[in-house]
Structures are given as C-alpha cells and as structure tokens.
C-alpha cells in the first residue's frame, strides 16, 4: 500500500471514528431533546414559545457574527495544523481571541441600541407580555455575547478533531436545558423569563469548561491578548465577507420569522419554530458527519492536495444527502403521526412547514461541503457577495408574497428556490479559486442529479405502503419505516455507492462477522 493510500485510510478511519462519536452524542441529545421540547411547549404554550423564538431571533440577527467567526476560527486553526507551524498557530489563536472580544463588544452595543429599538417599536407581542419579552431579549443578548467569546476555544476543539470532548460538552448543554424545562414547571415567577435566565447560566458554565480544557490541552490556547497584523487582517477580511454571507442566510430563518410575526403573529412563529426544531433532529445526523469531515477538507487543501480535497468534498456531499434521505423519507411521510406522538397537540401549519423545511435541508446538505472547501481557499469575497445577494432576496420576496395574500406555506416553498441556485454559484467560485482543478460537472452529476433521482426512487415504495394502510397509527408508521429502511439501503448500496465502496463494505462486514464468530467460540 502506498504512503498516500495509507494516509487516506488513516484519515477515513479518523472521520469514521469522529462521526460515530458525534452520532452517539446526537442520539443522546435527541432523546433528551424530545422530552425537553414537549415539556417546554406545555410549560410556555405555543404563543410564549413563539415569543421566545422571535426574541432569540432578534438577537441572532445581530449575533450572526458568532457563527461566522466560528467557521473562520476553525478554518485558520485547521490550516495552521495542516502547515505544522506551532508559532504561527499561537499567533493565530491570539489574533482570533482579540477579534472575538472586539466583536462581542460590537454585538452588545448594537443589541442595546438598534435591537432594543426593534423590541420597543416593532415586535408584535400579545397584551401583557412585553415586560417578559424585554427580559427574554436581554438574557438572550448576554448569552449571544458569551457565545462569541467562547468561539475560539470551540474552534480549536473541532480543528484538533477532539470530537469526544465536543460530544460530552454538547450533552452537558442539552442536559441543562432539560433541567431548565423541568424547573420552569415548578416556579411561581414568569416561566419565559426563568427559562431564558437558566439558559444564560448554562452558557456561562459551558464557556468556563471549554476555556479550562483548551488551555490545558492545546499549546496555542494560552490566554493572552495580542495579534499578528497580517493574520488579523486575513481573519478580519475572511470573517467580514463570511459575515455578509451569514447575514443573507439569516434571511432564511430570522428574517422570515420576523416577516411571519408581522403578518401572522406569534402562533405561526411557534408552529415554524416547532417544525425547525423537529427538522433539526434529522439534520444533526448530517451535520455531525460534516463536522467530522470539515477539518480534513481544510487540512488537505493546506497541504496542497487539491485532488484529495475534491474527492472528500464530493463523497461528503453524496453521503450527506444519503444520510438525510435515509432518515428523512419515512419522517416526511409520517410527520403528522410523529408530531402528534411527540407534542400531543400539533399547532396548525407545523406539518406543512416541516415537510418544506426538509426539502430545503436536502439541497443545503448537498452544498455544505463546498462551503468548507471555499473556506479552505480563504477567498470569500465574490462567493459571499453573489450568493449573499441571492439569499437576501428571500426577505423582501416573503414580504411581497404575504402582501399578495399568499399562505405561509406558499411563502416557505418559494424560499427553497434561492438555496437550489446557490449550489452552481458556489461550484463556479470553487473551481475558479482552485485553478480549475475542482470537477464541477462531476459534482453536479454525482451529487445533485443523482441525488434527486435517488430521492424519488427511495420515496416511492414507503409512500405506496402508506397509501395501502389508511389508518394513521403505529402499524402504518412501522410499516413505512421498515419498508423505507430496506428499500433505501438497497438503492443506496447498489446505485449510490461505487464498486470500490461496495467491496470495502463487504470486506468490513465479513471481518465483523468473523470477530463475532470467534468471540462466540471462545465464550
């Protein structure tokens, strides 16, 4: 076996191990999250849940920088690890820390001026709930500021591929949310305010733990101020243009939430929030895989191996869509039963919203690995300018459609179109900034065209099964689930995977069977 093949094998094993760790984390989070969401809905009600989503959304509109900087920080730290230069890595972390502290101050100032003006003058709140909304907003704003300060440590953890610690921390965070959900059931004070306050305390504890672990285990994470002028400028440029793209992406979530609030009120906000949260559980399977994949994409680019990076990106996009389809198709068909089982009482619009958001999520999953590849190049200006403008159209488009009297479901359907158009735009810029080495046509054929075709093929059998069993209940849910798992597995195996992957799966399956057989004989 050649050195390149050995290196690829090691990387694949690391990605597989980290993905399994993140899946274990996700299953625990999903189990806790299902209980938490139901308890919160019962404790707060649909209207207060919608109010919390809107108040948090207003803050998110200004704290989008946190997510942008997280991607940028991870990119520069992963790039430094790929280069193998520890001194540069230390300067990178110091520059990132300085930049995040500066951005935290900016978010606080904007939140207490422009954001507060919006809350006082534009927020659509039920009578008697303004004071609770104000407290919820303030707690959410401080939470956002602390999250920005935590970002460099979180980025270092992922860049070093310490997914076990990352998994433990996120499990800790959802456990705190479960405690918060139970706590607000017994308090006599305003439940919405108490919930926001407990989440703030949980965020502070999480930040302190991240800080302690990274400083103890990663040499570059020593807490000190300062910056490398060139690195700081590169980070600022990268984050600045990435921020523009993130602002545009927020139009798909927070911007549309605010428009819905303006035309429909907090009840429809609550329905959309529930649909987004339910869809988030499915998307976590994909995002966990992509989190494990992202450092390898950046490191292979940093080492100058564009061909290997392209291979990882295309395979990652394929597997991301397969994972989403494998889990999403039975849920898509039986979503009304699942939401009834989960919540007991399903708010109006939630079922349709969920299905629409899942369709959007498929195209976003296909395109996400190309975003990481663009991050690796560091050339974000034209990508975010063109894609960002396309996505920013979503908010005024939604406003106009509501003005025309269209339903919330129709508006949500129109919002999918810009995300589909983003894929070829990203591919164009990725190909340009890799000196025409990225195979655009191959990506479109293998990921988009093939993915859409397999989607229809995987949908047919479970949908027919659901039509043959008219009564909604466990029997139909199990029949749809089993038929979907079997048919999807066969379609992915024979039509989704190439010969080499099928051969490798056969070899690994035989090895696992032999190990199990040997253990049984020894026992």
MARLUM-541230 format. One line per 2 residues: number of its first residue (from 0); their letters; for each residue x negated, y negated, z negated of C-alpha. Coordinates in pm, 1 decimal. Each point is the difference from the previous one (the first is absolute). Layout:
BEGIN
NUM	a	X,Y,Z; ...
REM end
This chain:
BEGIN
0	xx	0.0,0.0,0.0; -138.9,-341.7,96.7
2	xx	-61.6,-279.1,-253.4; 287.8,-200.1,154.6
4	xx	237.0,295.7,-36.7; -107.4,55.5,-360.1
6	xx	50.2,-369.4,-76.7; 345.3,6.4,159.9
8	xx	90.7,313.0,-196.9; -105.0,-162.6,-329.0
10	xx	198.7,-313.2,82.6; 306.5,207.5,90.3
12	xx	-23.9,192.3,-328.2; -30.3,-326.5,-193.6
14	xx	304.2,-143.3,179.5; 194.2,322.7,-67.5
16	xx	-99.0,4.6,-370.0; 86.0,-366.5,-49.9
18	xx	328.6,43.8,186.3; 97.4,291.4,-226.1
20	xx	-83.7,-207.1,-309.3; 212.5,-284.7,130.5
22	xx	285.2,239.9,81.9; -7.5,138.9,-355.3
24	xx	12.4,-360.4,-123.3; 286.4,-77.2,234.1
26	xx	210.6,300.0,-104.9; -29.9,-100.7,-364.6
28	xx	77.3,-360.5,91.8; 301.8,111.4,204.8
30	xx	133.1,213.9,-283.6; -34.6,-286.0,-248.7
32	xx	117.1,-257.4,253.8; 327.3,183.2,69.7
34	xx	94.4,-17.6,-367.0; -126.6,-355.3,-35.9
36	xx	197.9,-135.5,294.6; 324.0,156.4,-116.6
38	xx	-43.4,-128.2,-356.2; -88.5,-351.4,121.8
40	xx	303.4,-7.9,230.8; 225.5,104.4,-288.2
42	xx	-160.6,-244.5,-243.2; -15.6,-304.4,227.2
44	xx	281.2,60.0,248.9; -20.0,-59.8,374.1
46	xx	21.0,-380.5,-28.2; -281.7,-37.4,-258.3
48	xx	-211.0,254.7,189.6; 45.1,-211.3,311.1
50	xx	-86.2,-311.2,-201.2; -322.3,165.4,-120.2
52	xx	-86.5,97.2,359.8; 53.0,-357.5,119.0
54	xx	-196.0,-161.7,-286.7; -282.9,246.5,50.5
56	xx	30.8,-62.2,373.8; -43.1,-374.6,-40.3
58	xx	-321.3,66.3,-194.6; -109.4,257.6,259.9
60	xx	36.4,-266.0,264.5; -281.5,-190.1,-173.8
62	xx	-197.7,298.2,-132.3; -36.7,164.2,341.3
64	xx	-361.4,-109.8,-36.1; -47.1,278.6,-256.8
66	xx	72.9,273.6,253.3; -202.4,-177.2,267.1
68	xx	-301.8,-39.2,-225.7; 30.4,362.0,-113.7
70	xx	-43.3,122.2,357.6; -283.4,-245.4,60.1
72	xx	-182.1,90.9,-320.9; 27.5,370.2,70.4
74	xx	-125.0,-60.6,353.8; -312.7,-189.2,-106.0
76	xx	-84.4,238.2,-285.8; 52.8,307.6,222.9
78	xx	-212.1,-165.2,269.8; -275.5,-66.2,-256.7
80	xx	9.1,362.9,-115.4; -23.8,110.8,364.6
82	xx	-308.3,-219.7,45.8; -159.7,132.7,-321.5
84	xx	-122.5,-341.2,-121.1; 58.8,-30.7,-379.5
86	xx	-118.3,-360.3,-32.0; 237.5,-108.9,274.1
88	xx	273.8,204.7,-166.2; -52.1,-189.8,-328.2
90	xx	17.8,-333.0,181.1; 313.2,121.0,178.5
92	xx	180.3,79.7,-325.7; -106.4,-327.1,-164.3
94	xx	124.2,-195.2,301.5; 326.7,194.4,-1.4
96	xx	53.3,-69.5,-370.6; -58.6,-373.2,47.6
98	xx	236.8,-9.4,297.4; 275.2,182.8,-188.6
100	xx	-20.3,-230.6,-300.5; 30.3,-297.6,234.3
102	xx	301.8,153.2,172.0; 163.6,82.0,-335.0
104	xx	-12.3,-368.0,-92.7; 146.9,-98.1,339.9
106	xx	287.5,249.0,-38.7; 77.2,-133.7,-347.7
108	xx	8.2,-359.2,121.5; 218.4,79.3,304.4
110	xx	229.5,219.3,-209.6; 54.5,-270.2,-262.3
112	xx	71.9,-268.0,260.4; 144.7,117.1,331.8
114	xx	121.2,334.0,-138.1; 169.0,-162.0,-299.2
116	xx	167.5,-252.8,231.3; 149.1,287.6,199.4
118	xx	131.3,169.2,-315.5; 166.7,-321.7,-121.3
120	xx	139.7,-113.4,333.5; 50.9,293.3,236.5
122	xx	33.4,326.0,-193.4; 352.6,144.8,18.3
124	xx	70.3,116.9,-357.8; 321.6,121.3,-163.4
126	xx	150.4,-247.0,-251.1; -167.3,13.5,-340.7
128	xx	-310.5,187.5,122.6; -227.4,-290.6,91.9
130	xx	-197.4,-1.1,-327.7; -65.1,375.3,31.3
132	xx	-108.5,-52.1,361.9; -241.3,-273.4,-109.9
134	xx	-162.9,218.0,-268.0; -17.0,292.9,242.4
136	xx	-171.9,-223.2,255.3; -258.3,-128.2,-250.0
138	xx	-88.5,348.8,-125.6; -27.2,123.7,359.2
140	xx	-226.8,-293.5,90.2; -245.0,76.0,-283.3
142	xx	8.0,368.4,99.1; -94.0,-99.3,356.2
144	xx	-291.6,-214.5,-123.0; -138.3,283.0,-214.4
146	xx	35.1,243.5,291.3; -219.4,-227.4,213.9
148	xx	-272.9,-3.3,-266.5; 14.0,381.2,-20.1
150	xx	-36.4,45.6,376.8; -385.2,18.9,27.5
152	xx	-12.1,283.9,-254.5; 280.6,186.0,174.8
154	xx	-178.4,-46.6,334.4; -326.6,134.2,-143.9
156	xx	178.0,308.8,-133.9; 151.0,85.1,339.6
158	xx	-317.5,-86.5,194.0; -194.6,245.4,-219.3
160	xx	279.0,254.4,69.2; 68.0,61.0,-371.0
162	xx	354.0,107.2,71.5; 33.1,198.5,-324.2
164	xx	-35.7,-314.7,-211.9; 223.0,-190.7,241.1
166	xx	260.4,275.4,-41.8; -18.4,-6.5,-380.5
168	xx	40.4,-376.8,-6.2; 304.9,-8.7,224.1
170	xx	161.6,279.6,-203.5; -64.0,-209.8,-310.4
172	xx	166.0,-298.8,168.1; 318.9,188.1,98.5
174	xx	16.7,156.3,-348.1; 3.9,-351.0,-145.8
176	xx	283.4,-88.9,238.1; 196.6,301.1,-126.1
178	xx	-55.2,-112.8,-359.1; 111.9,-348.9,102.2
180	xx	316.4,142.8,158.1; 92.5,185.5,-319.4
182	xx	-96.6,-298.6,-216.3; 238.6,-241.1,172.7
184	xx	287.6,241.3,-65.9; -27.0,-62.3,-374.7
186	xx	-97.4,-367.0,-22.2; 255.9,-261.4,-101.1
188	xx	-173.4,-280.2,192.0; 41.8,-62.7,374.7
190	xx	-98.5,327.7,170.1; -129.0,-159.7,319.5
192	xx	-236.2,-229.9,-191.2; -122.7,284.9,-221.9
194	xx	-70.4,222.0,300.1; -210.1,-268.2,172.8
196	xx	-190.8,-68.3,-326.0; -84.8,367.4,-58.3
198	xx	-127.5,35.6,357.3; -228.3,-300.2,-60.3
200	xx	-149.3,165.0,-311.1; -50.5,323.8,195.5
202	xx	-181.8,-191.5,272.9; -236.4,-159.0,-254.6
204	xx	-85.2,341.4,-150.7; -61.8,147.2,345.2
206	xx	-234.6,-285.0,92.6; -206.7,46.1,-317.4
208	xx	-40.5,374.2,64.4; -102.2,-51.9,366.2
210	xx	-254.1,-260.9,-111.9; -152.4,227.6,-266.4
212	xx	-30.2,307.3,226.5; -151.6,-179.2,300.4
214	xx	-254.8,-192.9,-205.8; -106.7,323.5,-168.9
216	xx	-24.6,220.1,312.5; -87.0,-223.9,295.8
218	xx	-325.9,-190.0,-7.0; 126.5,-284.3,218.6
220	xx	299.2,-74.9,-227.1; -189.6,-185.8,-272.6
222	xx	211.8,-295.5,-108.8; -174.7,-314.4,115.6
224	xx	88.8,-303.5,208.1; -180.5,-113.7,309.6
226	xx	9.4,53.9,370.5; -203.9,61.2,309.1
228	xx	76.8,-290.2,233.1; 19.3,209.3,319.0
230	xx	192.7,284.7,-163.3; 239.2,-245.5,-161.7
232	xx	60.4,-170.8,335.3; 54.5,336.8,172.7
234	xx	243.0,111.5,-272.7; 184.5,-330.8,10.9
236	xx	30.5,15.6,378.6; 106.3,365.7,-7.0
238	xx	251.3,-57.5,-281.3; 124.0,-325.7,151.7
240	xx	98.8,158.6,329.2; 118.9,314.1,-174.2
242	xx	215.6,-221.4,-221.2; 171.6,-137.9,307.2
244	xx	82.8,355.2,107.3; 122.6,84.3,-348.9
246	xx	223.3,-307.2,-7.6; 156.5,123.1,322.0
248	xx	50.5,349.6,-143.8; 172.2,-154.0,-300.5
250	xx	261.9,-129.5,243.0; 111.0,361.9,43.1
252	xx	61.4,37.5,-374.0; 11.3,-313.8,-212.0
254	xx	102.1,-237.0,278.1; 291.1,218.5,106.2
256	xx	93.0,49.5,-367.7; 30.8,-376.4,-41.8
258	xx	208.6,-33.0,317.1; 227.7,283.2,-115.9
260	xx	30.1,-170.6,-338.3; 98.8,-326.0,169.4
262	xx	273.9,157.5,213.8; 111.7,304.3,-202.5
264	xx	-99.4,-43.0,-366.5; -183.1,218.6,-252.7
266	xx	218.2,311.6,42.7; -125.6,57.7,355.8
268	xx	-352.8,-82.2,-124.4; 42.5,277.6,-255.0
270	xx	112.8,245.8,268.7; -303.6,-82.7,213.6
272	xx	-227.0,23.4,-303.9; 130.3,348.3,-80.5
274	xx	-45.7,111.5,362.2; -355.7,-136.9,6.6
276	xx	-84.3,169.4,-328.4; 138.7,335.9,113.3
278	xx	-188.0,-26.3,330.1; -312.6,-90.8,-195.3
280	xx	-1.6,345.9,-157.8; -23.1,159.0,346.0
282	xx	-254.4,-252.2,126.9; -225.2,75.7,-297.4
284	xx	-81.4,337.1,159.5; -133.7,-186.6,301.9
286	xx	-164.0,-286.2,-188.4; -185.0,244.6,-227.1
288	xx	-148.6,172.1,303.7; -94.9,-335.2,151.6
290	xx	-157.6,-125.8,-324.8; -225.1,307.2,3.8
292	xx	-72.3,-56.2,370.1; -78.9,-373.5,-2.8
294	xx	-349.1,3.5,-160.7; -117.4,256.7,257.4
296	xx	119.6,-216.5,289.5; -193.3,-299.8,-130.0
298	xx	-312.8,195.8,-92.7; -24.7,172.8,340.9
300	xx	29.0,-338.8,171.0; -267.4,-145.2,-231.2
302	xx	-233.6,284.6,97.4; 55.0,-81.9,370.9
304	xx	191.4,319.7,87.8; 294.4,-142.9,199.8
306	xx	91.7,336.6,154.8; 41.6,162.0,-342.7
308	xx	194.7,-301.0,-126.3; 236.0,25.2,300.2
310	xx	51.3,369.7,-66.6; 89.0,-67.4,-365.0
312	xx	238.6,-281.9,95.2; 190.3,204.4,261.2
314	xx	20.7,311.4,-212.3; 100.7,-208.0,-300.2
316	xx	280.3,-167.5,197.1; 123.0,339.0,124.3
318	xx	1.6,161.2,-342.5; 160.8,-308.1,-157.4
320	xx	297.7,24.5,236.0; 23.3,378.5,-48.9
322	xx	7.4,-37.8,-378.0; 269.4,-263.8,20.6
324	xx	212.2,206.7,240.3; -43.3,321.3,-199.1
326	xx	144.0,-161.8,-311.5; 211.4,-271.2,156.1
328	xx	222.2,190.5,244.1; 197.9,204.1,-257.2
330	xx	24.1,-310.0,-219.6; 118.2,-208.4,296.6
332	xx	282.7,246.4,68.4; 103.1,56.3,-362.4
334	xx	-75.1,-344.2,-142.5; 354.8,-61.1,-127.5
336	xx	-6.8,319.1,-207.5; -348.8,-78.1,-134.6
338	xx	90.8,-355.5,-99.5; 316.1,123.8,-173.6
340	xx	-203.0,260.6,-185.2; -265.7,-256.7,-93.1
342	xx	211.7,-301.2,-94.2; 344.5,137.2,-67.3
344	xx	152.9,-312.9,151.6; -137.1,-103.7,341.1
346	xx	29.9,-372.3,83.1; 154.3,-93.9,333.7
348	xx	-249.1,-31.6,292.7; -266.1,214.6,-177.1
350	xx	39.7,307.9,224.5; -26.5,-194.8,327.1
352	xx	-284.7,-216.0,-134.8; -192.7,310.3,-101.4
354	xx	24.8,158.7,345.3; -103.6,-320.2,176.5
356	xx	-297.1,-53.6,-231.9; -112.9,360.4,61.1
358	xx	-3.7,-54.3,378.9; -207.2,-314.1,-48.9
360	xx	-230.5,192.3,-234.7; -80.3,257.8,270.1
362	xx	-141.2,-262.6,236.3; -185.3,-172.1,-281.7
364	xx	-159.4,332.7,-100.6; -119.0,54.8,357.8
366	xx	-170.5,-338.8,8.8; -152.0,-23.0,-349.2
368	xx	-330.4,182.3,72.8; -69.5,-248.8,282.7
370	xx	32.7,-283.5,-254.1; -273.5,159.4,-212.1
372	xx	-218.0,38.3,311.3; 45.5,-371.4,73.5
374	xx	-93.3,-75.3,-361.3; -320.0,196.2,58.4
376	xx	-95.9,-225.4,292.4; 56.7,-308.9,-216.5
378	xx	143.6,-189.6,299.8; 345.8,-94.4,-124.1
380	xx	73.4,-337.2,161.3; 164.7,91.7,330.8
382	xx	161.6,315.4,-136.6; 180.1,-179.6,-281.2
384	xx	77.6,-303.5,212.5; 181.4,199.0,270.9
386	xx	154.0,272.1,-217.7; 81.9,-253.2,-270.9
388	xx	192.4,-229.0,234.0; 194.2,301.3,129.3
390	xx	99.4,101.4,-353.6; 79.0,-352.8,-114.7
392	xx	280.4,-4.5,256.3; 187.9,244.4,-226.2
394	xx	114.0,-260.2,-253.9; 154.0,-258.3,237.9
396	xx	134.8,286.5,209.8; 179.1,139.2,-307.0
398	xx	138.4,-344.0,-84.8; 137.7,-47.8,353.1
400	xx	155.0,348.6,8.3; 174.7,-60.0,-332.0
402	xx	121.8,-336.2,129.7; 149.1,182.2,298.5
404	xx	198.7,212.2,-242.7; -183.8,330.1,43.7
406	xx	-6.7,254.5,-281.2; -302.6,54.0,-229.9
408	xx	-53.5,342.6,160.8; -23.9,-152.0,349.4
410	xx	-246.8,-261.9,-119.9; -216.9,273.2,-154.3
412	xx	2.6,196.1,327.3; -128.2,-300.1,194.5
414	xx	-284.2,-35.7,-251.3; -150.1,331.3,116.6
416	xx	-84.3,-131.4,348.6; -298.6,-221.5,-99.3
418	xx	-161.1,289.2,-189.3; 13.9,217.6,314.1
420	xx	-158.4,-275.6,210.9; -280.1,-39.2,-257.4
422	xx	-150.8,338.2,92.0; -120.4,-83.9,355.4
424	xx	-113.8,-345.4,-116.4; -222.0,149.4,-271.3
426	xx	-139.5,256.4,243.5; -95.1,-273.4,246.7
428	xx	-206.1,-189.6,-258.2; -152.6,316.3,-147.9
430	xx	-117.5,108.3,343.6; -147.2,-343.8,69.5
432	xx	-191.5,-24.1,-328.8; -146.4,350.2,32.3
434	xx	-149.8,-85.3,340.7; 274.0,189.1,185.3
436	xx	-94.3,322.4,-180.3; 336.9,61.8,-167.5
438	xx	223.0,227.4,217.2; 324.0,-203.2,19.0
440	xx	181.7,217.2,256.6; -87.0,315.8,-191.8
442	xx	135.0,-154.3,-323.1; 327.5,-104.1,162.8
444	xx	45.7,344.7,153.6; -103.1,205.6,-305.1
446	xx	158.8,-212.5,-271.4; 289.6,-208.7,134.5
448	xx	139.6,192.5,300.0; -61.9,341.1,-151.6
450	xx	121.2,-117.4,-342.8; 332.9,-130.0,132.7
452	xx	53.2,319.6,202.7; -71.9,221.2,-302.3
454	xx	235.0,-213.8,-210.9; 295.8,84.8,222.2
456	xx	-99.1,366.8,14.1; -33.6,24.5,-379.5
458	xx	333.0,-178.3,-50.6; 220.5,222.3,218.1
460	xx	16.4,326.7,-199.2; 62.1,-143.2,-351.5
462	xx	255.3,-243.7,141.5; 189.0,286.1,168.9
464	xx	-7.7,189.3,-330.3; 151.4,-300.8,-178.6
466	xx	278.7,-16.3,260.5; 82.7,368.4,-47.9
468	xx	44.2,-46.5,-377.3; 265.5,-270.9,-38.0
470	xx	9.2,-17.7,-380.7; -254.5,-235.1,-151.4
472	xx	-176.2,168.3,-292.6; -285.5,222.5,-113.9
474	xx	69.8,273.4,254.9; -33.6,-237.8,297.3
476	xx	-294.7,-182.4,-157.7; -193.0,325.7,-52.4
478	xx	92.4,132.3,345.9; -114.4,-322.2,168.2
480	xx	-318.4,-9.4,-208.6; -98.7,361.5,67.5
482	xx	78.9,-17.8,372.6; -192.5,-327.7,26.6
484	xx	-308.7,133.4,-180.8; -13.9,315.1,213.4
486	xx	65.9,-166.9,337.0; -225.7,-299.7,-74.4
488	xx	-285.9,225.7,-113.1; 19.4,202.9,320.7
490	xx	25.0,-307.5,224.0; -291.0,-175.8,-172.6
492	xx	-213.9,315.0,5.1; 53.9,94.3,365.1
494	xx	56.4,-342.0,158.9; -154.5,-248.4,-242.9
496	xx	-337.1,163.3,-71.1; -272.5,79.2,251.2
498	xx	-160.7,344.4,38.8; -295.1,-78.5,-228.6
500	xx	223.8,-113.6,-285.1; 225.6,304.0,37.2
502	xx	-306.0,224.8,-7.3; -137.3,-172.1,-312.1
504	xx	336.4,35.8,-175.0; 8.6,372.2,82.4
506	xx	-352.9,48.0,-135.9; 75.4,-188.1,-321.7
508	xx	328.8,186.0,-45.8; -179.4,334.7,35.6
510	xx	-267.1,-109.8,-249.8; 266.4,-99.0,-251.5
512	xx	180.5,333.4,43.8; -328.5,189.0,-54.7
514	xx	-73.0,-195.2,-318.5; 347.9,70.0,-136.0
516	xx	-29.7,369.7,90.9; -341.5,28.5,-174.0
518	xx	136.8,-161.4,-316.5; 292.6,242.7,-4.9
520	xx	-235.5,297.9,39.1; -225.5,-127.8,-281.4
522	x	303.7,-54.6,-222.4
REM end
